[in-house]
Amino acid sequence: MQIKVNGRLYNFDDNITLENIINQLNISFPNIIAEVNGEVITKEQFSKTVIENNSVIELIKFVGGG
C-alpha cells in the first residue's frame, strides 16, 4: 500500500503500525511527534495506530539546543 510520509510516497505492507513505519524509515529521535491524516498521534499510541492505504503522515523531530 502507498503512504505519504513528509511529502514523499512509500510502499509498505498492509496492516502496518505507525511505529513500524518509523522504524523502517530508521527514524530514531527520542522526541518525535506524528500527525496521521491531520490527527496528532502521541508517542504512546505509535504501536497501536494501524495505518491505512493512502494515509498522509507528517513526522516532526524536535532537536534541543541553546
CHARMM internal coordinates of N, CA and C (Angstrom, degrees):
IC EDIT
DIST 1 N 1 CA 1.4377
DIST 1 CA 1 C 1.5245
ANGL 1 N 1 CA 1 C 109.30
DIST 1 C 2 N 1.3224
ANGL 1 CA 1 C 2 N 115.91
DIHE 1 N 1 CA 1 C 2 N 154.01
DIST 2 N 2 CA 1.4579
ANGL 1 C 2 N 2 CA 120.84
DIHE 1 CA 1 C 2 N 2 CA -178.84
DIST 2 CA 2 C 1.5185
ANGL 2 N 2 CA 2 C 111.14
DIHE 1 C 2 N 2 CA 2 C -99.07
DIST 2 C 3 N 1.3261
ANGL 2 CA 2 C 3 N 114.19
DIHE 2 N 2 CA 2 C 3 N 135.85
DIST 3 N 3 CA 1.4557
ANGL 2 C 3 N 3 CA 121.50
DIHE 2 CA 2 C 3 N 3 CA 178.82
DIST 3 CA 3 C 1.5234
ANGL 3 N 3 CA 3 C 107.52
DIHE 2 C 3 N 3 CA 3 C -136.76
DIST 3 C 4 N 1.3220
ANGL 3 CA 3 C 4 N 116.14
DIHE 3 N 3 CA 3 C 4 N 137.15
DIST 4 N 4 CA 1.4579
ANGL 3 C 4 N 4 CA 120.50
DIHE 3 CA 3 C 4 N 4 CA 177.41
DIST 4 CA 4 C 1.5201
ANGL 4 N 4 CA 4 C 108.44
DIHE 3 C 4 N 4 CA 4 C -96.48
DIST 4 C 5 N 1.3325
ANGL 4 CA 4 C 5 N 115.49
DIHE 4 N 4 CA 4 C 5 N 122.61
DIST 5 N 5 CA 1.4601
ANGL 4 C 5 N 5 CA 121.85
DIHE 4 CA 4 C 5 N 5 CA 179.07
DIST 5 CA 5 C 1.5256
ANGL 5 N 5 CA 5 C 108.01
DIHE 4 C 5 N 5 CA 5 C -120.33
DIST 5 C 6 N 1.3200
ANGL 5 CA 5 C 6 N 115.85
DIHE 5 N 5 CA 5 C 6 N 118.24
DIST 6 N 6 CA 1.4617
ANGL 5 C 6 N 6 CA 121.94
DIHE 5 CA 5 C 6 N 6 CA -178.69
DIST 6 CA 6 C 1.5329
ANGL 6 N 6 CA 6 C 111.96
DIHE 5 C 6 N 6 CA 6 C 49.93
DIST 6 C 7 N 1.3318
ANGL 6 CA 6 C 7 N 114.91
DIHE 6 N 6 CA 6 C 7 N 42.62
DIST 7 N 7 CA 1.4571
ANGL 6 C 7 N 7 CA 120.97
DIHE 6 CA 6 C 7 N 7 CA 175.64
DIST 7 CA 7 C 1.5145
ANGL 7 N 7 CA 7 C 116.22
DIHE 6 C 7 N 7 CA 7 C 83.90
DIST 7 C 8 N 1.3256
ANGL 7 CA 7 C 8 N 117.97
DIHE 7 N 7 CA 7 C 8 N 0.61
DIST 8 N 8 CA 1.4658
ANGL 7 C 8 N 8 CA 121.68
DIHE 7 CA 7 C 8 N 8 CA -178.23
DIST 8 CA 8 C 1.5259
ANGL 8 N 8 CA 8 C 110.02
DIHE 7 C 8 N 8 CA 8 C -117.67
DIST 8 C 9 N 1.3344
ANGL 8 CA 8 C 9 N 117.27
DIHE 8 N 8 CA 8 C 9 N 135.90
DIST 9 N 9 CA 1.4605
ANGL 8 C 9 N 9 CA 121.52
DIHE 8 CA 8 C 9 N 9 CA -179.49
DIST 9 CA 9 C 1.5242
ANGL 9 N 9 CA 9 C 111.58
DIHE 8 C 9 N 9 CA 9 C -81.10
DIST 9 C 10 N 1.3350
ANGL 9 CA 9 C 10 N 115.57
DIHE 9 N 9 CA 9 C 10 N 135.85
DIST 10 N 10 CA 1.4593
ANGL 9 C 10 N 10 CA 123.11
DIHE 9 CA 9 C 10 N 10 CA 176.88
DIST 10 CA 10 C 1.5210
ANGL 10 N 10 CA 10 C 108.72
DIHE 9 C 10 N 10 CA 10 C -131.57
DIST 10 C 11 N 1.3212
ANGL 10 CA 10 C 11 N 116.20
DIHE 10 N 10 CA 10 C 11 N 154.46
DIST 11 N 11 CA 1.4568
ANGL 10 C 11 N 11 CA 122.06
DIHE 10 CA 10 C 11 N 11 CA 172.88
DIST 11 CA 11 C 1.5269
ANGL 11 N 11 CA 11 C 108.51
DIHE 10 C 11 N 11 CA 11 C -107.53
DIST 11 C 12 N 1.3290
ANGL 11 CA 11 C 12 N 115.59
DIHE 11 N 11 CA 11 C 12 N 129.50
DIST 12 N 12 CA 1.4602
ANGL 11 C 12 N 12 CA 122.24
DIHE 11 CA 11 C 12 N 12 CA 179.15
DIST 12 CA 12 C 1.5248
ANGL 12 N 12 CA 12 C 109.05
DIHE 11 C 12 N 12 CA 12 C -132.61
DIST 12 C 13 N 1.3388
ANGL 12 CA 12 C 13 N 115.38
DIHE 12 N 12 CA 12 C 13 N 162.24
DIST 13 N 13 CA 1.4624
ANGL 12 C 13 N 13 CA 121.11
DIHE 12 CA 12 C 13 N 13 CA 174.92
DIST 13 CA 13 C 1.5223
ANGL 13 N 13 CA 13 C 109.71
DIHE 12 C 13 N 13 CA 13 C -68.61
DIST 13 C 14 N 1.3224
ANGL 13 CA 13 C 14 N 116.02
DIHE 13 N 13 CA 13 C 14 N 155.99
DIST 14 N 14 CA 1.4650
ANGL 13 C 14 N 14 CA 121.14
DIHE 13 CA 13 C 14 N 14 CA 175.47
DIST 14 CA 14 C 1.5251
ANGL 14 N 14 CA 14 C 110.15
DIHE 13 C 14 N 14 CA 14 C -63.75
DIST 14 C 15 N 1.3267
ANGL 14 CA 14 C 15 N 115.78
DIHE 14 N 14 CA 14 C 15 N 159.07
DIST 15 N 15 CA 1.4653
ANGL 14 C 15 N 15 CA 123.41
DIHE 14 CA 14 C 15 N 15 CA 177.09
DIST 15 CA 15 C 1.5239
ANGL 15 N 15 CA 15 C 113.34
DIHE 14 C 15 N 15 CA 15 C 56.87
DIST 15 C 16 N 1.3038
ANGL 15 CA 15 C 16 N 116.90
DIHE 15 N 15 CA 15 C 16 N 37.51
DIST 16 N 16 CA 1.4607
ANGL 15 C 16 N 16 CA 121.09
DIHE 15 CA 15 C 16 N 16 CA 178.82
DIST 16 CA 16 C 1.5239
ANGL 16 N 16 CA 16 C 109.36
DIHE 15 C 16 N 16 CA 16 C -91.76
DIST 16 C 17 N 1.3150
ANGL 16 CA 16 C 17 N 115.78
DIHE 16 N 16 CA 16 C 17 N 144.37
DIST 17 N 17 CA 1.4630
ANGL 16 C 17 N 17 CA 119.66
DIHE 16 CA 16 C 17 N 17 CA 178.86
DIST 17 CA 17 C 1.5300
ANGL 17 N 17 CA 17 C 109.78
DIHE 16 C 17 N 17 CA 17 C -92.44
DIST 17 C 18 N 1.2963
ANGL 17 CA 17 C 18 N 114.61
DIHE 17 N 17 CA 17 C 18 N 162.90
DIST 18 N 18 CA 1.4635
ANGL 17 C 18 N 18 CA 120.51
DIHE 17 CA 17 C 18 N 18 CA 176.80
DIST 18 CA 18 C 1.5261
ANGL 18 N 18 CA 18 C 109.97
DIHE 17 C 18 N 18 CA 18 C -59.17
DIST 18 C 19 N 1.3163
ANGL 18 CA 18 C 19 N 116.98
DIHE 18 N 18 CA 18 C 19 N -41.27
DIST 19 N 19 CA 1.4590
ANGL 18 C 19 N 19 CA 121.07
DIHE 18 CA 18 C 19 N 19 CA 178.38
DIST 19 CA 19 C 1.5271
ANGL 19 N 19 CA 19 C 111.69
DIHE 18 C 19 N 19 CA 19 C -58.71
DIST 19 C 20 N 1.3391
ANGL 19 CA 19 C 20 N 117.15
DIHE 19 N 19 CA 19 C 20 N -43.01
DIST 20 N 20 CA 1.4632
ANGL 19 C 20 N 20 CA 120.94
DIHE 19 CA 19 C 20 N 20 CA 178.90
DIST 20 CA 20 C 1.5262
ANGL 20 N 20 CA 20 C 111.58
DIHE 19 C 20 N 20 CA 20 C -63.74
DIST 20 C 21 N 1.3172
ANGL 20 CA 20 C 21 N 116.89
DIHE 20 N 20 CA 20 C 21 N -39.73
DIST 21 N 21 CA 1.4671
ANGL 20 C 21 N 21 CA 120.52
DIHE 20 CA 20 C 21 N 21 CA 178.51
DIST 21 CA 21 C 1.5229
ANGL 21 N 21 CA 21 C 110.21
DIHE 20 C 21 N 21 CA 21 C -62.95
DIST 21 C 22 N 1.3224
ANGL 21 CA 21 C 22 N 116.50
DIHE 21 N 21 CA 21 C 22 N -46.80
DIST 22 N 22 CA 1.4631
ANGL 21 C 22 N 22 CA 120.93
DIHE 21 CA 21 C 22 N 22 CA 179.55
DIST 22 CA 22 C 1.5287
ANGL 22 N 22 CA 22 C 110.20
DIHE 21 C 22 N 22 CA 22 C -59.36
DIST 22 C 23 N 1.3241
ANGL 22 CA 22 C 23 N 117.27
DIHE 22 N 22 CA 22 C 23 N -42.55
DIST 23 N 23 CA 1.4689
ANGL 22 C 23 N 23 CA 121.25
DIHE 22 CA 22 C 23 N 23 CA 178.93
DIST 23 CA 23 C 1.5248
ANGL 23 N 23 CA 23 C 111.51
DIHE 22 C 23 N 23 CA 23 C -66.09
DIST 23 C 24 N 1.3390
ANGL 23 CA 23 C 24 N 117.76
DIHE 23 N 23 CA 23 C 24 N -42.98
DIST 24 N 24 CA 1.4603
ANGL 23 C 24 N 24 CA 120.81
DIHE 23 CA 23 C 24 N 24 CA -179.42
DIST 24 CA 24 C 1.5253
ANGL 24 N 24 CA 24 C 112.02
DIHE 23 C 24 N 24 CA 24 C -65.80
DIST 24 C 25 N 1.3191
ANGL 24 CA 24 C 25 N 116.70
DIHE 24 N 24 CA 24 C 25 N -28.39
DIST 25 N 25 CA 1.4669
ANGL 24 C 25 N 25 CA 120.47
DIHE 24 CA 24 C 25 N 25 CA 177.50
DIST 25 CA 25 C 1.5286
ANGL 25 N 25 CA 25 C 111.90
DIHE 24 C 25 N 25 CA 25 C -87.42
DIST 25 C 26 N 1.3410
ANGL 25 CA 25 C 26 N 116.57
DIHE 25 N 25 CA 25 C 26 N 5.26
DIST 26 N 26 CA 1.4636
ANGL 25 C 26 N 26 CA 123.18
DIHE 25 CA 25 C 26 N 26 CA 177.55
DIST 26 CA 26 C 1.5271
ANGL 26 N 26 CA 26 C 112.74
DIHE 25 C 26 N 26 CA 26 C 57.38
DIST 26 C 27 N 1.3103
ANGL 26 CA 26 C 27 N 115.91
DIHE 26 N 26 CA 26 C 27 N 40.85
DIST 27 N 27 CA 1.4555
ANGL 26 C 27 N 27 CA 120.91
DIHE 26 CA 26 C 27 N 27 CA 175.87
DIST 27 CA 27 C 1.5220
ANGL 27 N 27 CA 27 C 106.95
DIHE 26 C 27 N 27 CA 27 C -96.09
DIST 27 C 28 N 1.3235
ANGL 27 CA 27 C 28 N 116.21
DIHE 27 N 27 CA 27 C 28 N 116.19
DIST 28 N 28 CA 1.4645
ANGL 27 C 28 N 28 CA 118.77
DIHE 27 CA 27 C 28 N 28 CA -173.58
DIST 28 CA 28 C 1.5267
ANGL 28 N 28 CA 28 C 112.97
DIHE 27 C 28 N 28 CA 28 C -125.36
DIST 28 C 29 N 1.2957
ANGL 28 CA 28 C 29 N 116.88
DIHE 28 N 28 CA 28 C 29 N 22.25
DIST 29 N 29 CA 1.4614
ANGL 28 C 29 N 29 CA 119.44
DIHE 28 CA 28 C 29 N 29 CA 178.49
DIST 29 CA 29 C 1.5241
ANGL 29 N 29 CA 29 C 109.91
DIHE 28 C 29 N 29 CA 29 C -72.36
DIST 29 C 30 N 1.3285
ANGL 29 CA 29 C 30 N 117.57
DIHE 29 N 29 CA 29 C 30 N 135.68
DIST 30 N 30 CA 1.4658
ANGL 29 C 30 N 30 CA 119.81
DIHE 29 CA 29 C 30 N 30 CA -178.39
DIST 30 CA 30 C 1.5293
ANGL 30 N 30 CA 30 C 112.85
DIHE 29 C 30 N 30 CA 30 C -70.54
DIST 30 C 31 N 1.3045
ANGL 30 CA 30 C 31 N 117.21
DIHE 30 N 30 CA 30 C 31 N -27.14
DIST 31 N 31 CA 1.4624
ANGL 30 C 31 N 31 CA 121.26
DIHE 30 CA 30 C 31 N 31 CA -178.52
DIST 31 CA 31 C 1.5183
ANGL 31 N 31 CA 31 C 109.96
DIHE 30 C 31 N 31 CA 31 C -110.20
DIST 31 C 32 N 1.3195
ANGL 31 CA 31 C 32 N 115.42
DIHE 31 N 31 CA 31 C 32 N 95.32
DIST 32 N 32 CA 1.4590
ANGL 31 C 32 N 32 CA 120.90
DIHE 31 CA 31 C 32 N 32 CA -177.81
DIST 32 CA 32 C 1.5254
ANGL 32 N 32 CA 32 C 108.42
DIHE 31 C 32 N 32 CA 32 C -135.15
DIST 32 C 33 N 1.2985
ANGL 32 CA 32 C 33 N 114.90
DIHE 32 N 32 CA 32 C 33 N 142.83
DIST 33 N 33 CA 1.4641
ANGL 32 C 33 N 33 CA 121.57
DIHE 32 CA 32 C 33 N 33 CA 174.66
DIST 33 CA 33 C 1.5171
ANGL 33 N 33 CA 33 C 107.11
DIHE 32 C 33 N 33 CA 33 C -119.90
DIST 33 C 34 N 1.3134
ANGL 33 CA 33 C 34 N 116.20
DIHE 33 N 33 CA 33 C 34 N 141.35
DIST 34 N 34 CA 1.4504
ANGL 33 C 34 N 34 CA 121.10
DIHE 33 CA 33 C 34 N 34 CA 179.87
DIST 34 CA 34 C 1.5203
ANGL 34 N 34 CA 34 C 110.63
DIHE 33 C 34 N 34 CA 34 C -122.30
DIST 34 C 35 N 1.3101
ANGL 34 CA 34 C 35 N 114.52
DIHE 34 N 34 CA 34 C 35 N 145.09
DIST 35 N 35 CA 1.4550
ANGL 34 C 35 N 35 CA 121.67
DIHE 34 CA 34 C 35 N 35 CA 173.60
DIST 35 CA 35 C 1.5238
ANGL 35 N 35 CA 35 C 106.44
DIHE 34 C 35 N 35 CA 35 C -126.81
DIST 35 C 36 N 1.3163
ANGL 35 CA 35 C 36 N 116.82
DIHE 35 N 35 CA 35 C 36 N 126.33
DIST 36 N 36 CA 1.4613
ANGL 35 C 36 N 36 CA 122.25
DIHE 35 CA 35 C 36 N 36 CA 179.62
DIST 36 CA 36 C 1.5204
ANGL 36 N 36 CA 36 C 107.74
DIHE 35 C 36 N 36 CA 36 C -118.57
DIST 36 C 37 N 1.3091
ANGL 36 CA 36 C 37 N 115.59
DIHE 36 N 36 CA 36 C 37 N 116.50
DIST 37 N 37 CA 1.4672
ANGL 36 C 37 N 37 CA 121.91
DIHE 36 CA 36 C 37 N 37 CA -179.53
DIST 37 CA 37 C 1.5321
ANGL 37 N 37 CA 37 C 111.77
DIHE 36 C 37 N 37 CA 37 C 50.17
DIST 37 C 38 N 1.3296
ANGL 37 CA 37 C 38 N 114.95
DIHE 37 N 37 CA 37 C 38 N 42.44
DIST 38 N 38 CA 1.4508
ANGL 37 C 38 N 38 CA 120.60
DIHE 37 CA 37 C 38 N 38 CA 175.86
DIST 38 CA 38 C 1.5105
ANGL 38 N 38 CA 38 C 115.44
DIHE 37 C 38 N 38 CA 38 C 85.47
DIST 38 C 39 N 1.3292
ANGL 38 CA 38 C 39 N 118.10
DIHE 38 N 38 CA 38 C 39 N -0.80
DIST 39 N 39 CA 1.4650
ANGL 38 C 39 N 39 CA 121.63
DIHE 38 CA 38 C 39 N 39 CA -179.31
DIST 39 CA 39 C 1.5253
ANGL 39 N 39 CA 39 C 109.95
DIHE 38 C 39 N 39 CA 39 C -110.17
DIST 39 C 40 N 1.3254
ANGL 39 CA 39 C 40 N 116.78
DIHE 39 N 39 CA 39 C 40 N 127.70
DIST 40 N 40 CA 1.4620
ANGL 39 C 40 N 40 CA 121.43
DIHE 39 CA 39 C 40 N 40 CA 179.26
DIST 40 CA 40 C 1.5290
ANGL 40 N 40 CA 40 C 108.84
DIHE 39 C 40 N 40 CA 40 C -72.58
DIST 40 C 41 N 1.3376
ANGL 40 CA 40 C 41 N 115.17
DIHE 40 N 40 CA 40 C 41 N 132.23
DIST 41 N 41 CA 1.4644
ANGL 40 C 41 N 41 CA 122.17
DIHE 40 CA 40 C 41 N 41 CA 179.86
DIST 41 CA 41 C 1.5296
ANGL 41 N 41 CA 41 C 107.46
DIHE 40 C 41 N 41 CA 41 C -114.60
DIST 41 C 42 N 1.3268
ANGL 41 CA 41 C 42 N 116.52
DIHE 41 N 41 CA 41 C 42 N 125.70
DIST 42 N 42 CA 1.4607
ANGL 41 C 42 N 42 CA 119.79
DIHE 41 CA 41 C 42 N 42 CA 178.76
DIST 42 CA 42 C 1.5302
ANGL 42 N 42 CA 42 C 110.14
DIHE 41 C 42 N 42 CA 42 C -75.72
DIST 42 C 43 N 1.3153
ANGL 42 CA 42 C 43 N 115.32
DIHE 42 N 42 CA 42 C 43 N 155.95
DIST 43 N 43 CA 1.4578
ANGL 42 C 43 N 43 CA 120.60
DIHE 42 CA 42 C 43 N 43 CA -178.35
DIST 43 CA 43 C 1.5245
ANGL 43 N 43 CA 43 C 111.93
DIHE 42 C 43 N 43 CA 43 C -56.84
DIST 43 C 44 N 1.3236
ANGL 43 CA 43 C 44 N 116.85
DIHE 43 N 43 CA 43 C 44 N -33.89
DIST 44 N 44 CA 1.4681
ANGL 43 C 44 N 44 CA 121.06
DIHE 43 CA 43 C 44 N 44 CA 179.26
DIST 44 CA 44 C 1.5272
ANGL 44 N 44 CA 44 C 112.07
DIHE 43 C 44 N 44 CA 44 C -65.36
DIST 44 C 45 N 1.3195
ANGL 44 CA 44 C 45 N 117.79
DIHE 44 N 44 CA 44 C 45 N -21.12
DIST 45 N 45 CA 1.4627
ANGL 44 C 45 N 45 CA 122.09
DIHE 44 CA 44 C 45 N 45 CA -178.23
DIST 45 CA 45 C 1.5336
ANGL 45 N 45 CA 45 C 113.73
DIHE 44 C 45 N 45 CA 45 C -96.93
DIST 45 C 46 N 1.3310
ANGL 45 CA 45 C 46 N 117.96
DIHE 45 N 45 CA 45 C 46 N -4.66
DIST 46 N 46 CA 1.4668
ANGL 45 C 46 N 46 CA 121.02
DIHE 45 CA 45 C 46 N 46 CA -176.79
DIST 46 CA 46 C 1.5285
ANGL 46 N 46 CA 46 C 112.08
DIHE 45 C 46 N 46 CA 46 C -54.19
DIST 46 C 47 N 1.3324
ANGL 46 CA 46 C 47 N 117.64
DIHE 46 N 46 CA 46 C 47 N -44.57
DIST 47 N 47 CA 1.4664
ANGL 46 C 47 N 47 CA 120.81
DIHE 46 CA 46 C 47 N 47 CA -175.82
DIST 47 CA 47 C 1.5271
ANGL 47 N 47 CA 47 C 112.63
DIHE 46 C 47 N 47 CA 47 C -75.36
DIST 47 C 48 N 1.3363
ANGL 47 CA 47 C 48 N 117.61
DIHE 47 N 47 CA 47 C 48 N -15.84
DIST 48 N 48 CA 1.4659
ANGL 47 C 48 N 48 CA 121.82
DIHE 47 CA 47 C 48 N 48 CA -178.35
DIST 48 CA 48 C 1.5245
ANGL 48 N 48 CA 48 C 112.77
DIHE 47 C 48 N 48 CA 48 C -101.92
DIST 48 C 49 N 1.3273
ANGL 48 CA 48 C 49 N 116.93
DIHE 48 N 48 CA 48 C 49 N -7.75
DIST 49 N 49 CA 1.4578
ANGL 48 C 49 N 49 CA 120.89
DIHE 48 CA 48 C 49 N 49 CA -175.53
DIST 49 CA 49 C 1.5278
ANGL 49 N 49 CA 49 C 109.72
DIHE 48 C 49 N 49 CA 49 C -92.89
DIST 49 C 50 N 1.3290
ANGL 49 CA 49 C 50 N 116.48
DIHE 49 N 49 CA 49 C 50 N 107.08
DIST 50 N 50 CA 1.4621
ANGL 49 C 50 N 50 CA 122.01
DIHE 49 CA 49 C 50 N 50 CA 178.25
DIST 50 CA 50 C 1.5261
ANGL 50 N 50 CA 50 C 107.80
DIHE 49 C 50 N 50 CA 50 C -87.11
DIST 50 C 51 N 1.3220
ANGL 50 CA 50 C 51 N 115.42
DIHE 50 N 50 CA 50 C 51 N 130.13
DIST 51 N 51 CA 1.4585
ANGL 50 C 51 N 51 CA 121.68
DIHE 50 CA 50 C 51 N 51 CA -175.19
DIST 51 CA 51 C 1.5190
ANGL 51 N 51 CA 51 C 109.94
DIHE 50 C 51 N 51 CA 51 C -93.93
DIST 51 C 52 N 1.3274
ANGL 51 CA 51 C 52 N 115.63
DIHE 51 N 51 CA 51 C 52 N 136.49
DIST 52 N 52 CA 1.4641
ANGL 51 C 52 N 52 CA 121.70
DIHE 51 CA 51 C 52 N 52 CA -179.37
DIST 52 CA 52 C 1.5309
ANGL 52 N 52 CA 52 C 110.43
DIHE 51 C 52 N 52 CA 52 C -97.21
DIST 52 C 53 N 1.3221
ANGL 52 CA 52 C 53 N 115.65
DIHE 52 N 52 CA 52 C 53 N 160.54
DIST 53 N 53 CA 1.4571
ANGL 52 C 53 N 53 CA 122.28
DIHE 52 CA 52 C 53 N 53 CA 177.67
DIST 53 CA 53 C 1.5298
ANGL 53 N 53 CA 53 C 109.80
DIHE 52 C 53 N 53 CA 53 C -56.07
DIST 53 C 54 N 1.3116
ANGL 53 CA 53 C 54 N 115.85
DIHE 53 N 53 CA 53 C 54 N 142.13
DIST 54 N 54 CA 1.4709
ANGL 53 C 54 N 54 CA 124.61
DIHE 53 CA 53 C 54 N 54 CA 178.62
DIST 54 CA 54 C 1.5232
ANGL 54 N 54 CA 54 C 113.79
DIHE 53 C 54 N 54 CA 54 C 67.02
DIST 54 C 55 N 1.3257
ANGL 54 CA 54 C 55 N 117.50
DIHE 54 N 54 CA 54 C 55 N 19.31
DIST 55 N 55 CA 1.4585
ANGL 54 C 55 N 55 CA 120.21
DIHE 54 CA 54 C 55 N 55 CA 175.78
DIST 55 CA 55 C 1.5225
ANGL 55 N 55 CA 55 C 109.69
DIHE 54 C 55 N 55 CA 55 C -71.51
DIST 55 C 56 N 1.3252
ANGL 55 CA 55 C 56 N 114.63
DIHE 55 N 55 CA 55 C 56 N 156.72
DIST 56 N 56 CA 1.4632
ANGL 55 C 56 N 56 CA 121.74
DIHE 55 CA 55 C 56 N 56 CA 176.03
DIST 56 CA 56 C 1.5228
ANGL 56 N 56 CA 56 C 107.38
DIHE 55 C 56 N 56 CA 56 C -118.07
DIST 56 C 57 N 1.3264
ANGL 56 CA 56 C 57 N 115.33
DIHE 56 N 56 CA 56 C 57 N 121.46
DIST 57 N 57 CA 1.4607
ANGL 56 C 57 N 57 CA 122.05
DIHE 56 CA 56 C 57 N 57 CA -177.81
DIST 57 CA 57 C 1.5169
ANGL 57 N 57 CA 57 C 109.28
DIHE 56 C 57 N 57 CA 57 C -117.38
DIST 57 C 58 N 1.3123
ANGL 57 CA 57 C 58 N 115.87
DIHE 57 N 57 CA 57 C 58 N 133.71
DIST 58 N 58 CA 1.4583
ANGL 57 C 58 N 58 CA 121.85
DIHE 57 CA 57 C 58 N 58 CA 171.86
DIST 58 CA 58 C 1.5202
ANGL 58 N 58 CA 58 C 107.27
DIHE 57 C 58 N 58 CA 58 C -117.30
DIST 58 C 59 N 1.3236
ANGL 58 CA 58 C 59 N 116.21
DIHE 58 N 58 CA 58 C 59 N 125.77
DIST 59 N 59 CA 1.4498
ANGL 58 C 59 N 59 CA 122.19
DIHE 58 CA 58 C 59 N 59 CA 178.66
DIST 59 CA 59 C 1.5212
ANGL 59 N 59 CA 59 C 108.48
DIHE 58 C 59 N 59 CA 59 C -113.27
DIST 59 C 60 N 1.3169
ANGL 59 CA 59 C 60 N 115.88
DIHE 59 N 59 CA 59 C 60 N 126.02
DIST 60 N 60 CA 1.4511
ANGL 59 C 60 N 60 CA 121.50
DIHE 59 CA 59 C 60 N 60 CA -178.12
DIST 60 CA 60 C 1.5182
ANGL 60 N 60 CA 60 C 108.11
DIHE 59 C 60 N 60 CA 60 C -118.21
DIST 60 C 61 N 1.3206
ANGL 60 CA 60 C 61 N 116.75
DIHE 60 N 60 CA 60 C 61 N 123.65
DIST 61 N 61 CA 1.4560
ANGL 60 C 61 N 61 CA 122.32
DIHE 60 CA 60 C 61 N 61 CA 179.49
DIST 61 CA 61 C 1.5295
ANGL 61 N 61 CA 61 C 108.82
DIHE 60 C 61 N 61 CA 61 C -102.30
DIST 61 C 62 N 1.3085
ANGL 61 CA 61 C 62 N 115.38
DIHE 61 N 61 CA 61 C 62 N 131.04
DIST 62 N 62 CA 1.4567
ANGL 61 C 62 N 62 CA 120.81
DIHE 61 CA 61 C 62 N 62 CA 177.47
DIST 62 CA 62 C 1.5153
ANGL 62 N 62 CA 62 C 108.96
DIHE 61 C 62 N 62 CA 62 C -97.69
DIST 62 C 63 N 1.3226
ANGL 62 CA 62 C 63 N 115.60
DIHE 62 N 62 CA 62 C 63 N 133.04
DIST 63 N 63 CA 1.4498
ANGL 62 C 63 N 63 CA 121.75
DIHE 62 CA 62 C 63 N 63 CA 178.36
DIST 63 CA 63 C 1.5188
ANGL 63 N 63 CA 63 C 108.02
DIHE 62 C 63 N 63 CA 63 C -123.61
DIST 63 C 64 N 1.3175
ANGL 63 CA 63 C 64 N 116.30
DIHE 63 N 63 CA 63 C 64 N 126.48
DIST 64 N 64 CA 1.4662
ANGL 63 C 64 N 64 CA 120.24
DIHE 63 CA 63 C 64 N 64 CA -179.54
DIST 64 CA 64 C 1.5153
ANGL 64 N 64 CA 64 C 111.01
DIHE 63 C 64 N 64 CA 64 C -88.21
DIST 64 C 65 N 1.2846
ANGL 64 CA 64 C 65 N 115.09
DIHE 64 N 64 CA 64 C 65 N 161.25
DIST 65 N 65 CA 1.4519
ANGL 64 C 65 N 65 CA 120.15
DIHE 64 CA 64 C 65 N 65 CA 178.56
DIST 65 CA 65 C 1.5194
ANGL 65 N 65 CA 65 C 109.91
DIHE 64 C 65 N 65 CA 65 C 175.88
DIST 65 C 66 N 1.2843
ANGL 65 CA 65 C 66 N 114.27
DIHE 65 N 65 CA 65 C 66 N 178.33
DIST 66 N 66 CA 1.4517
ANGL 65 C 66 N 66 CA 117.00
DIHE 65 CA 65 C 66 N 66 CA -178.07
DIST 66 CA 66 C 1.4800
ANGL 66 N 66 CA 66 C 113.84
DIHE 65 C 66 N 66 CA 66 C -127.19
END
COOR INIT
IC SEED 1 N 1 CA 1 C
IC BUILD
